[in-house]
Amino acid sequence: MLSTDVCIVGGGPAGATLSHFLHKRHIDHVLIEKDAFPRDKICGDGITLDVLNVLLRIDPALRHKFATAPGMLPSWGFCFRAPNGKELRYDFRDDGFEYAPFYTARRLELDQFLIETLPENGSGELWLNTKVTDLEPKADGVEVAYQNHAGHHRLKAKMVIGAEGEKPVVTKALGLPHYRQKPNLIAALRVYYQGVTGFNEGNHLEFFFDKKLLPGYFWAFPLENKSANVGLGMVSTAISKRKVNLKKLLPVVMEQNPHVKVMFEEAEALEKPKGWGLPTLTKAREIGGNRYALIGDAGGMIEPFTGKGIGTGMMSARICSEHIAEALETKNYDLSSYADHMYRYYKSEIRAGYALQKTLQFPPMLNSVIGLSNLGPVKNWSHQKMVREWQRWM
Ligand SMILES: Cc1cc2nc3c(=O)[nH]c(=O)nc-3n(C[C@H](O)[C@H](O)[C@H](O)COP(=O)(O)OP(=O)(O)OC[C@H]3O[C@@H](n4cnc5c(N)ncnc54)[C@H](O)[C@@H]3O)c2cc1C
């Protein structure tokens, strides 16, 4: 049986990032991905500055390569549109950033970028078209059952890292709790469009908190070549309680919200709406333990208000790599220290995210929060605060 120090299950942003960090630390590993690349992933395609931060930590040249790669569109701000139609817009073009704080890129391109920039002849191997089917914990490691074109095989790993996204295999195989719990799950749809008009010149990310959609939101993110990523999402408990059909709600918002409608007058959908789940950050998940850790969506790393999960997933990979290195050094393969580290790191985002998620249930409160944030001195203060924090990150 083949053996390795670390087996990573899933080659999305979280798994690929972990492979980058393990290469950097010269740690022997195998990255197993069930699909051929490039492959699509249902997403909003909004890339936040934590992605740039993680790329910088892998290698400043990699961050530069990302920012200048074809298909990556710099986005210099964002806009929250309140239920009463008022907008709260931030633009960072004059704040002296070397790189835009946000980018958009189809996941087909982002995920391919992260995979194709993995070092050749490094300390790890990438196995595409290979599906992990089961895990069997043993006293001295974990046996990973996998399937490829040549049949069924097994690999022995000192540690297994689940990075297989929202439909977890590792969680199930290890019998871990908190699998797809509705209060910590958002459901969302994506549709690619051509010909959406009215985007800000700085390619801002546009969020619409439409009354009909609360406690959820509609987004329109500009992409290269005048295309756009459009979608909507809502917390799963609200979907069940209100028996909402997101596919039916999408055209309602597009036809009835005056700010959305005007953007779509000449637009053409390039595909049918496609849905996927977003598991949100919660301490209730066991994301690290004896010889295993969960990163990215497999560990529910999505920020509960905005739904961003690419950057948090990549950050979880970076943090996990530190604990893997320590485990190999000390020969203590219990990765629960990774879980503690993650929750310390994201404590305030978890608190703020769920608090803001709650305001989505009360349109007048959301109107007030957005209205107050728009007052000159308050907006100035929050703008400067973001700039200061982000400058530290970039
Ligand atoms: C509609 C929608 C909009 C979103 N918008 C945004 C956004 O704008 N910005 C943002 O930051 N986040 C967004 N997110 C969240 C983001 O898409 C995820 O957080 C992100 O994809 C997580 O990356 P990951 O690597 O953990 O998982 P994934 O990207 O899902 O990658 C998992 C990989 O594992 C592979 N895999 C699965 N099972 C196996 C197996 N058995 N064996 C081997 N490989 C396997 C899969 O093929 C896949 O390639 C959105 C999500 C949705 C659903």
The ligand as an SDF file (V2000), in Angstrom:
LIG
                    3D

 53 58  0  0  0  0  0  0  0  0999 V2000
  -24.0040   30.3130   -4.8390 C   0  0  0  0  0  0  0  0  0  0  0  0
  -22.7560   30.5440   -4.0170 C   0  0  0  0  0  0  0  0  0  0  0  0
  -22.1220   31.7780   -4.0500 C   0  0  0  0  0  0  0  0  0  0  0  0
  -20.9270   31.9800   -3.3430 C   0  0  0  0  0  0  0  0  0  0  0  0
  -20.2720   33.1740   -3.4810 N   0  0  0  0  0  0  0  0  0  0  0  0
  -19.0730   33.3500   -2.9010 C   0  0  0  0  0  0  0  0  0  0  0  0
  -18.3180   34.5260   -3.1550 C   0  0  0  0  0  0  0  0  0  0  0  0
  -18.6950   35.3870   -3.9580 O   0  0  0  0  0  0  0  0  0  0  0  0
  -17.1220   34.6710   -2.5160 N   0  0  0  0  0  0  0  0  0  0  0  0
  -16.6460   33.7250   -1.6580 C   0  0  0  0  0  0  0  0  0  0  0  0
  -15.5750   33.9330   -1.0770 O   0  0  0  0  0  0  0  0  0  0  0  0
  -17.3330   32.5810   -1.4280 N   0  0  0  0  0  0  0  0  0  0  0  0
  -18.5170   32.3520   -2.0480 C   0  0  0  0  0  0  0  0  0  0  0  0
  -19.1840   31.1710   -1.8690 N   0  0  0  0  0  0  0  0  0  0  0  0
  -18.5620   30.1240   -1.0470 C   0  0  0  0  0  0  0  0  0  0  0  0
  -17.4470   29.3880   -1.8160 C   0  0  0  0  0  0  0  0  0  0  0  0
  -17.9320   28.9440   -3.0630 O   0  0  0  0  0  0  0  0  0  0  0  0
  -16.9170   28.2110   -1.0040 C   0  0  0  0  0  0  0  0  0  0  0  0
  -16.7220   28.6310    0.3220 O   0  0  0  0  0  0  0  0  0  0  0  0
  -15.6020   27.6650   -1.5760 C   0  0  0  0  0  0  0  0  0  0  0  0
  -15.8120   27.0390   -2.8060 O   0  0  0  0  0  0  0  0  0  0  0  0
  -14.9790   26.6540   -0.6110 C   0  0  0  0  0  0  0  0  0  0  0  0
  -13.8450   26.0800   -1.2040 O   0  0  0  0  0  0  0  0  0  0  0  0
  -13.4130   24.5900   -0.8060 P   0  0  0  0  0  0  0  0  0  0  0  0
  -12.0830   24.3580   -1.4130 O   0  0  0  0  0  0  0  0  0  0  0  0
  -13.5980   24.3670    0.6340 O   0  0  0  0  0  0  0  0  0  0  0  0
  -14.5090   23.6490   -1.4930 O   0  0  0  0  0  0  0  0  0  0  0  0
  -14.8740   23.4350   -3.0210 P   0  0  0  0  0  0  0  0  0  0  0  0
  -14.5790   24.6220   -3.7990 O   0  0  0  0  0  0  0  0  0  0  0  0
  -16.2570   22.9030   -3.0360 O   0  0  0  0  0  0  0  0  0  0  0  0
  -13.8710   22.2910   -3.4950 O   0  0  0  0  0  0  0  0  0  0  0  0
  -14.0060   20.9770   -3.0320 C   0  0  0  0  0  0  0  0  0  0  0  0
  -13.3340   20.0330   -4.0180 C   0  0  0  0  0  0  0  0  0  0  0  0
  -13.3600   18.7140   -3.4830 O   0  0  0  0  0  0  0  0  0  0  0  0
  -13.6360   17.8030   -4.5170 C   0  0  0  0  0  0  0  0  0  0  0  0
  -14.2100   16.5790   -3.9370 N   0  0  0  0  0  0  0  0  0  0  0  0
  -15.4510   16.4370   -3.4020 C   0  0  0  0  0  0  0  0  0  0  0  0
  -15.6280   15.1760   -2.9930 N   0  0  0  0  0  0  0  0  0  0  0  0
  -14.4760   14.5090   -3.2530 C   0  0  0  0  0  0  0  0  0  0  0  0
  -14.0590   13.1570   -3.0620 C   0  0  0  0  0  0  0  0  0  0  0  0
  -14.8590   12.2530   -2.5310 N   0  0  0  0  0  0  0  0  0  0  0  0
  -12.8090   12.8220   -3.4630 N   0  0  0  0  0  0  0  0  0  0  0  0
  -11.9780   13.7500   -4.0160 C   0  0  0  0  0  0  0  0  0  0  0  0
  -12.3370   15.0260   -4.2410 N   0  0  0  0  0  0  0  0  0  0  0  0
  -13.5710   15.3980   -3.8560 C   0  0  0  0  0  0  0  0  0  0  0  0
  -14.5890   18.5560   -5.4170 C   0  0  0  0  0  0  0  0  0  0  0  0
  -14.6180   18.0280   -6.7360 O   0  0  0  0  0  0  0  0  0  0  0  0
  -14.0490   19.9660   -5.3650 C   0  0  0  0  0  0  0  0  0  0  0  0
  -13.1380   20.2420   -6.3970 O   0  0  0  0  0  0  0  0  0  0  0  0
  -20.3870   30.9340   -2.5520 C   0  0  0  0  0  0  0  0  0  0  0  0
  -21.0390   29.6950   -2.4980 C   0  0  0  0  0  0  0  0  0  0  0  0
  -22.1980   29.4990   -3.2230 C   0  0  0  0  0  0  0  0  0  0  0  0
  -22.8620   28.1560   -3.1800 C   0  0  0  0  0  0  0  0  0  0  0  0
  1  2  1  0
  2  3  1  0
  2 52  2  0
  3  4  2  0
  4  5  1  0
  4 50  1  0
  5  6  2  0
  6  7  1  0
  6 13  1  0
  7  8  2  0
  7  9  1  0
  9 10  1  0
 10 11  2  0
 10 12  1  0
 12 13  2  0
 13 14  1  0
 14 15  1  0
 14 50  1  0
 15 16  1  0
 16 17  1  0
 16 18  1  0
 18 19  1  0
 18 20  1  0
 20 21  1  0
 20 22  1  0
 22 23  1  0
 23 24  1  0
 24 25  2  0
 24 26  1  0
 24 27  1  0
 27 28  1  0
 28 29  2  0
 28 30  1  0
 28 31  1  0
 31 32  1  0
 32 33  1  0
 33 34  1  0
 33 48  1  0
 34 35  1  0
 35 36  1  0
 35 46  1  0
 36 37  1  0
 36 45  1  0
 37 38  2  0
 38 39  1  0
 39 40  1  0
 39 45  2  0
 40 41  1  0
 40 42  2  0
 42 43  1  0
 43 44  2  0
 44 45  1  0
 46 47  1  0
 46 48  1  0
 48 49  1  0
 50 51  2  0
 51 52  1  0
 52 53  1  0
M  END
$$$$
